[in-house]
């Protein structure tokens, strides 16, 4: 790509060169920059997505990247719109403070995921995801697992606001880190929060905080996952998943627990291997994803 140049004394020399990269697959893109907000003295880059639906299906109406957070919106067969979040640095680097706000309009269906696992490198980082789902709409929020490196200080917050007739499928997975490099729960601090509200009323508030003693506390487990199924479009799948739960055997390599949540269910998974936790999560939410017409771990492109 040719680089922009400016002659000495040219006013352009004193202005930063701003490059806007196109977002693939979006029918409309605004030229307005994404909003930034200040959080605890640090400027937070806020990317945003608006998804709308009609009789023909769902589509990304607007997608605005911000800071290092990029958005890919490929067109896929089926009635759901797809949004992939990626990062220019290949992960969260020291000082990154990014946020993604998604609005899923009435009757639309949206899959919100990532290109690959979210790597949190050494240093302080923060990421926030907010999803608002209108009446009759549905969202599948299924990012790839978070992989914190040694010395990482990660703050992660996910907030889901559902209208009374909206539906949600969510999975959030946290791993022990780069096990092949001997990094097992070696992050300096992990603070991960999840909030789910229905019709303005908080129904689930969950928070995991792991610090320097995480390896001793987690013992044999190498990954954790939280799954949430709520809303009329996935209520049947949630009920079936609850009835299929069995008491785990002593020292089982993967442990799954669940409880009713509104008209759905919430589940917590712990496993000795990341692949076991991932497989258990997919088994829990697979039927619900199929009913919504999009399975996030199948071929994406």
C-alpha positions in Angstrom: 0.0 0.0 0.0 1.5 3.4 -0.9 2.4 5.6 2.0 1.1 9.2 2.4 3.8 11.8 2.2 4.0 15.5 2.9 6.5 18.2 2.1 8.3 20.2 4.8 6.1 23.1 5.9 3.0 21.6 4.3 0.1 21.7 6.7 -0.5 18.0 6.1 2.9 17.3 7.7 1.4 18.4 11.0 -1.8 16.3 10.7 -1.9 12.6 11.6 -2.6 10.4 8.7 -5.8 8.5 9.3 -6.5 5.3 7.4 -9.9 3.8 7.3 -10.0 0.1 6.3 -13.2 -1.3 4.8 -15.2 -3.8 6.8 -16.0 -6.8 4.6 -19.5 -7.8 3.9 -21.3 -4.8 5.4 -24.1 -3.3 3.2 -23.6 0.2 4.8 -20.5 1.8 6.4 -20.5 5.2 8.0 -17.5 7.4 7.7 -18.0 8.7 11.2 -15.3 7.5 13.6 -16.2 5.2 16.4 -16.7 6.8 19.8 -14.0 6.8 22.5 -14.7 7.2 26.2 -12.4 7.7 29.1 -12.3 5.0 31.7 -10.2 5.6 34.8 -8.1 8.0 33.0 -7.5 5.7 30.0 -9.2 6.3 26.6 -11.3 3.3 25.7 -11.7 2.5 22.0 -15.3 1.6 21.4 -16.3 -0.3 18.2 -20.0 -0.7 17.4 -22.2 -2.9 15.3 -25.9 -2.6 14.4 -27.7 -5.7 13.0 -31.2 -5.6 11.5 -33.5 -8.3 10.4 -36.4 -8.7 8.0 -38.3 -11.5 6.2 -35.2 -12.1 4.0 -32.9 -12.6 7.0 -30.4 -10.6 9.1 -27.6 -8.3 8.0 -25.0 -6.0 9.5 -26.3 -2.5 8.9 -23.4 -0.7 10.3 -20.0 -1.7 11.6 -17.4 0.7 13.0 -14.0 -0.5 14.2 -12.0 1.4 16.8 -8.4 1.4 17.9 -6.8 -2.0 17.5 -10.2 -3.7 17.4 -11.2 -4.8 13.8 -14.6 -6.1 12.7 -15.1 -8.7 9.9 -18.7 -9.3 8.8 -18.7 -12.0 6.1 -22.0 -13.1 4.4 -22.8 -16.6 5.3 -25.6 -19.0 4.2 -28.6 -18.9 6.5 -30.6 -16.2 8.1 -28.0 -15.0 10.7 -25.6 -12.1 10.5 -22.0 -12.8 11.5 -19.6 -10.5 13.3 -15.9 -11.5 13.9 -13.8 -9.4 16.2 -10.0 -9.4 15.7 -7.1 -7.4 16.9 -4.3 -5.7 15.0 -1.7 -6.9 17.6 -2.8 -10.5 17.5 -4.1 -10.2 21.0 -4.4 -7.7 23.9 -1.1 -5.9 24.5 -0.1 -3.8 27.4 -2.3 -0.7 27.6 -5.1 -2.0 25.3 -8.5 -0.8 26.4 -11.1 -1.9 23.9 -14.9 -2.3 23.8 -17.5 -3.7 21.4 -21.1 -2.6 21.5 -23.6 -4.6 19.5 -27.3 -3.9 18.9 -29.4 -6.7 17.5 -32.6 -5.3 16.1 -36.1 -6.7 16.4 -36.4 -10.1 14.7 -32.7 -10.3 13.8 -30.3 -13.1 14.6 -26.6 -12.4 15.1 -23.4 -14.5 15.8 -20.7 -12.6 17.7 -17.4 -14.5 17.8 -13.7 -14.0 17.2 -11.2 -15.0 14.6 -9.1 -17.1 17.1 -8.4 -17.3 20.8 -8.0 -14.0 22.6 -4.4 -13.8 23.8 -3.8 -11.5 26.8 -0.1 -10.6 26.7 2.0 -9.5 29.7 0.8 -6.1 31.0 -2.5 -4.5 31.9 -5.4 -4.9 29.4 -9.1 -4.5 29.5 -11.9 -5.5 27.1 -15.6 -4.9 27.4 -18.5 -6.4 25.3 -22.1 -5.0 25.5 -24.9 -6.7 23.5 -28.4 -5.3 23.4 -31.0 -7.7 22.0 -34.4 -6.4 21.0 -37.8 -8.2 21.2 -37.9 -11.3 19.0 -34.2 -11.1 18.2 -31.5 -13.6 19.2 -27.7 -13.5 19.6 -25.1 -16.2 19.8 -22.1 -14.8 21.7 -19.4 -17.4 21.4 -15.8 -15.9 21.4 -12.9 -18.3 21.3 -11.2 -19.1 24.6 -9.1 -16.4 26.4 -5.5 -17.4 26.8 -3.7 -15.2 29.4 0.1 -15.1 29.2 2.5 -15.1 32.2 2.3 -11.7 33.9 -0.9 -10.6 32.2 -3.4 -8.4 34.1 -6.7 -8.8 32.3 -10.0 -7.2 33.1 -12.9 -8.5 31.0 -16.6 -7.5 31.3 -19.5 -8.9 29.3 -23.0 -7.3 29.6 -26.1 -8.7 27.9 -29.4 -6.7 27.9 -32.3 -8.7 26.5 -35.8 -7.5 25.8 -38.6 -9.6 27.3 -39.0 -11.7 24.1 -35.3 -11.9 23.1 -33.1 -15.0 23.2 -29.4 -15.6 24.0 -26.9 -18.3 23.6 -23.5 -17.5 25.3 -20.3 -19.3 26.0 -17.3 -17.7 27.8 -14.2 -19.8 28.2 -11.0 -19.0 30.2 -7.9 -21.2 29.9 -4.9 -21.6 32.2 -2.6 -20.1 29.6 0.2 -21.5 27.4 0.4 -24.9 28.9 3.0 -26.1 26.4 5.3 -23.3 27.7 4.8 -24.3 31.3 2.5 -21.3 32.0 -0.4 -22.7 34.1 -2.5 -20.1 35.7 0.6 -17.8 35.6 -1.3 -14.5 34.9 -0.8 -11.8 37.5 -4.5 -11.2 37.7 -7.7 -12.2 35.8 -11.0 -10.4 36.6 -13.8 -11.6 34.4 -17.4 -10.4 34.9 -20.7 -11.4 33.2 -24.0 -9.7 33.6 -27.3 -10.8 32.0 -30.4 -8.6 32.3 -33.9 -9.4 31.0 -36.4 -6.6 30.5 -34.2 -4.3 32.5 -33.9 -6.7 35.5 -30.6 -8.3 36.4 -30.9 -12.1 36.3 -27.3 -13.3 36.3 -24.3 -11.6 37.8 -21.2 -13.8 37.7 -17.5 -12.8 38.4 -14.3 -14.8 38.4 -11.2 -13.3 40.0 -7.9 -15.2 39.9 -4.7 -13.8 41.2 -1.2 -15.1 42.2 -2.6 -18.2 44.0 -4.7 -19.3 41.0 -2.6 -22.4 40.3 -3.1 -23.7 43.8 -6.8 -22.9 43.8 -7.5 -24.3 40.4 -5.5 -27.5 41.1 -6.0 -30.0 38.3 -8.3 -27.9 36.2 -6.9 -26.1 33.1 -10.0 -24.3 31.8 -13.3 -22.9 32.9 -16.4 -22.1 30.9 -19.8 -20.5 31.5 -22.8 -21.2 29.2 -26.1 -19.3 29.2 -29.3 -20.3 27.3 -32.3 -18.0 27.8 -35.2 -16.8 25.8 -38.2 -18.3 24.1 -36.3 -19.4 21.0 -33.9 -21.6 23.0 -36.0 -22.5 26.1 -36.6 -26.1 24.8 -32.9 -26.7 24.2 -32.1 -25.3 27.7 -34.6 -27.6 29.4 -33.2 -30.6 27.5 -29.6 -29.7 28.5 -30.6 -29.5 32.2 -32.4 -32.9 32.1 -29.4 -34.6 30.5 -27.0 -33.5 33.3 -25.5 -36.3 35.4 -23.6 -36.2 38.7 -19.9 -36.3 37.8 -17.8 -39.3 38.9 -15.1 -38.6 41.5 -12.0 -37.1 39.8 -13.8 -36.8 36.5 -11.7 -35.0 33.9 -14.6 -32.6 33.2 -17.3 -31.4 35.6 -20.5 -29.7 34.5 -23.1 -28.1 36.7 -26.2 -26.3 35.8 -29.3 -24.5 37.2 -32.4 -22.9 35.8 -32.2 -19.2 34.8 -35.4 -17.4 33.9 -36.9 -19.5 31.0 -33.5 -21.1 30.3 -30.5 -22.3 32.1 -26.9 -21.4 33.1 -24.0 -23.9 33.2 -20.5 -23.9 34.6 -17.8 -26.2 33.3 -14.4 -27.1 34.6 -12.0 -29.5 32.9 -8.5 -30.8 33.0 -7.9 -30.0 29.3 -9.1 -27.2 27.2 -10.5 -29.5 24.5 -12.7 -31.3 27.1 -14.2 -28.0 28.2 -14.7 -26.9 24.7 -16.4 -30.1 23.7 -18.7 -30.0 26.8 -19.7 -26.4 26.0 -20.5 -27.3 22.4 -22.6 -30.2 23.6 -24.6 -28.0 25.9 -25.3 -25.2 23.4 -25.2 -27.1 20.1 -29.0 -27.7 19.8 -29.8 -24.1 20.7 -27.4 -22.8 18.0 -28.9 -25.2 15.5 -32.4 -23.9 16.3 -31.2 -20.4 15.7 -29.7 -21.4 12.4 -26.0 -20.8 13.0 -23.4 -23.0 14.6 -20.3 -20.8 15.4 -17.7 -23.5 15.4 -18.5 -24.9 12.0 -16.8 -23.7 8.9 -16.8 -19.9 9.2 -15.6 -18.6 5.8 
